[in-house]
Amino acid sequence: MSVKGFDEAIGKVDAILRQMQNAPADAAKAWLEEDFKPYAKSIVPVQTGALRDSIDGRVTPAGVEVFATAPHARFVEEGTSKQPAQPFMAVAWAATIHKLYERTSKVLRKAMR
């Protein structure tokens, strides 16, 4: 006995599951490139541009990592005994994290259609 359209239905379910598995990572990549990094780069103090140019991020199996690789990044973000903090990473995270949630919700809803 066979059910008409069963293989097609299984194929569609598989496609939806693949999209749902990839959706959070895709949303996170878009958030990094379109929201977080541009905002962080727009508010970071700039002298030579090395700190601004070192702002980056990546999506890992565990989540999202954001960082600045310039040697003085931590001193600018957290301050020193002689220099007050000028946070840019934490501020950019707080200002844009809601967009990551929105993007993730949107791609998951799209995948389920």
Secondary structure, DSSP 8 states (H G I E B T S, - for coil): ---TTHHHHHHHHHHHHHHHHHHHHHHHHHHIIIIIHHHHHHHS--SSSHHHHTEEEEEETTEEEEEE-STTHHHHHH--SSS-----HHHHHHHHHHHHHHHHHHHHHHHH-
